[in-house]
Amino acid sequence: MFSPFKNFLCPSCFVLILSLQVSVPAAETATTIFKNGKVITLDSKSRIMEAIAIRGGKILAVGTNSEVMQFKGDQTKVISLNGKTVIPGLIESHVHALRAARGELLQPHQELNSVAEIQAWIREKVKDVPAGRWITVPRTDITRLKERRRPTPAEMDAACTTHPVYMNIARKNVLNTLGFQLLGIKSDGDKLAGARIIFDEKGKPLMMVGGGGAIRKLIPRKTVPDQSTRAALKKLHAIYNSVGITSILERGSGVSEYREYELMKENKELTVRMTMTIRQQVRSAAAVKEFTKKLGLITGDGDDWVRVGPLKISVDGGIHWGSTRLSEPYGEKRRQFYVLEDANYRGDLAYSRELMEEIFEAGQKLGWQMCCHATGDGCVNEILSALENVNQRLPVKGRRFCITHAYFPTEESVRRSKALGVCYDTQTFLFYRDADAINEIYGPSWVNRFMGLKTFVGGGVPVAINSDHMNGFDPNRSMNAFNPFLTLYIAVSRRDIEGNVFGAHQKLSREQALRCMTIDAAYISYEEKVKGTLEPGKLADLVVLDRDYLTCPENEIREIKPLLTVLDGQVVFEAAKTDGN
């Protein structure tokens, strides 16, 4: 972590005030004071103030210049912001940072948006991979390909015939001809244990459902040392800091990952605060008890740097995979798009309502906050029904049960959620990249409530917005880009990557959107009393911006850059240093 404010001052932007004031008791003096700014507190009155004082790792005072300067002592650094905007440190409430760090070491992420780009990537990869070795294409989603379909084996062959090539996309495995041949699949009638082969009209293999285990047996397993992963994670955390992120929620890891963060904290290597969601597909109340005993952790364990969040189960599939649980059958258009056979298919459901009741009740009795992965409206309805039944025996409200994703909220599901005290986290970047495909494949009524933030906010249900970042280190071009100002822009504008607006009535105000990345994000992890707003007594996590978030042209919101990111009263990112000033 950098020394407090070292090298931060840029003569053209900030002025260090060296004049001394009347002394105040040392116990009440500030370490640092920012003045002459626009401090967006996000307190209960939505006050905008001029200055903020920090003592150590906490906020000492917020107010007018004259009010805050009363806390100046002989050693206080006083920094003039020259009108710059200050916001609370941003909370990225759904990431898989450890997975992204490890994945970047194994194979750097590459954004691929068309079959032609996939082919070009394969051709480049061939230059570095010995002949005969498998090439695995980086993950992309079918909704994001220009063709909105999987590449064919013939298209894979056009890129490479010297290496077996494999790509998993929308729950189907696509291979080039050599890849299929190495699996013993050449023509209609050939089979592979654990897989269903889909053949084209000429009897040639086109793709297959399952069979991943057989493929992985042929691909050498790569590993990276824990120390290398930790170094990559530190680098990723620094990138998070550069875009104003001071806290993250790892949204699905295990105890070993939690211990990695504890080790980083002990070594003073953390530049973000981390709350970890523990993911475990428990299948009974007994399994919840056994897992909890073995884990030795429960929601709330830890401290302001590394702490345990909820216990999470995944109940349905994904919108990109064609397995999200809907409130209606998929219908012909969706089944054709995802290549599905069952005419009555409504999506996956990994847990019955009765089993969910058993698990939710057991978890709550043990002290867990519970969390569910649920992408479709049908899945959310099942979860709410299970919770309503639990609530008859054991009060649920106040336990902040959290549903993550929930892409298609309705006024009815939000009403039920409010009655139960359920909160949500969801990903605006998916709207940015996928809204046009949802409009085409699902229809206007679905896209207009896709990522329906105003439905949540208007219904009084806490909702955090985030990225679900899982691959890549580029804030704007990763697999689910994590630039929070892009996240905010999408929530405010309801524009997709092409500039189309869908469901304009779901737009949030700028303050509402910012609350979804600060105080509301803190609320879903029981941390609203220590962060999420700029108020005395809270943690000194804040960001100084290069322009005014509240008044800049809407299209510029996604272009906002932090000038300074402060965590626990210390600088973790300084734009002047990265710019070479």
Secondary structure, 3 states (H helix, E strand, C coil): CCCCCCCCCCCCCCEEECCCCCCCCHHHCCCEEEECCEEECCCCCCCEECEEEEECCEEEEEECHHHHHCCCCCCCEEEECCCCEEEECEEEEEECHHHHHHHHHHCCCCCCCCHHHHHHHHHHHHCCCCCCCCEECCCCCHHHCCCCCCCCHHHHHHHCCCCCEEEEECCEEEECHHHHHHCCCCCCCCCCCCEEEEECCCCCEEEEEECHHHHHHHCCCCCCCHHHHHHHHHHHHHHHHHCCEEEEEEEEECHHHHHHHHHHHHCCCCCCEEEEEEECCCCCHHHHHHHHHHHCCCCCCECCCEEEEEEEEECCCCCCCCCCCCCCCCHHHHHHHHCCCCCCCCCCCCCCHHHHHHHHHHHHHHCCCEEEEECCHHHHHHHHHHHHHHHCCCCCCCCCCEEEECCCCCHHHHHHHHHHCCEEEEEHHHHHHHHHHHHHHCCHHHHCCCCCHHHHHHCCCCEEEECCECECCCCCCCECCCCHHHHHHHHHHCECCCCCECCHHHCCCHHHHHHHCCHHHHHCCCCCCCCCCCCCCCECCEEEECCCCCCCCHHHHHHCCEEEEEECCEEEEEHHHHCCC
